Amino acid sequence: MPDVLSAPPAYLTRADGLRLAYRHSVGAGPTLVFLPGYMSDMKGGKAVALHGWAQRQGRAMLRLDYAGNGASEGRFADGTLASWRDDVLLLIDRLVDGPVVLVGSSMGGWLALLVALARPERVAGLIGIAAAPDFTQWGFTDADKALLRTEGRIEEPTPYGDQPYVTTRAFWESGQALRLLEGEIAIDCPVRLLQGQADPDVPWDIALRTAAQLRSSDVQTLLIKDGDHRLSRDGDIALLIRTISTLLDSL
């Protein structure tokens, strides 16, 4: 089996000509699809570790970069929650046969929920890692929201990289239009939510709110008392893989 961990990414061209980068390995299904967080990409530690495990197990997996992120073409500032959701849908529709299990980190967890709503017949399971649905609502102060409306963007330092954390008004408005936590989330597949209680970015009650709003009766929330936002420690990644392995065995 080719080693997609070290190979250059492949590309799929969108209708507007932008090329989306991805790494896809074939194997037993359902296909695992990893969705990175905001200003992150498919080279993150959790994504690479999971792909390595999938290859060793002979399981199919797809990693990807949204437009303007990682190895994909485009400008980050042009992306919105809706456009990145559509990038994921395009890659799944064009590259993957059969069911998928979505694994979403932070904003990727929000996108996983949106993708599951858009493709209920394709999504066999969903795992959220510090999933952050509706963070455009609870993650911004009234002053932040006012600044976005008047200035069109916010730039903030972040401990997760060298580049400032940029939020555009277009992204914020897209997120506000796609909020999920104010009503039932009409997803019926099994869902597992991993959430650190020492996460400085996503309050751990968001995982509980998400679980409560999901229509599925097969929802489990795993709280890691000393877990941070990334959940990238060796023990965290081992827990993630055990959770995914158990879920896959139950499908």
Secondary structure as UniProt FT lines:
FT   TURN            4..6
FT   STRAND          10..13
FT   TURN            15..16
FT   STRAND          19..25
FT   STRAND          28..35
FT   TURN            38..39
FT   TURN            42..43
FT   HELIX           45..57
FT   STRAND          59..64
FT   TURN            67..68
FT   TURN            70..71
FT   HELIX           76..78
FT   HELIX           81..95
FT   STRAND          100..105
FT   HELIX           107..118
FT   TURN            120..122
FT   STRAND          123..129
FT   TURN            133..134
FT   HELIX           135..138
FT   HELIX           142..151
FT   STRAND          153..156
FT   TURN            159..160
FT   STRAND          165..168
FT   HELIX           169..177
FT   TURN            181..182
FT   STRAND          191..196
FT   TURN            197..198
FT   HELIX           205..213
FT   STRAND          219..224
FT   TURN            225..226
FT   HELIX           234..250
//
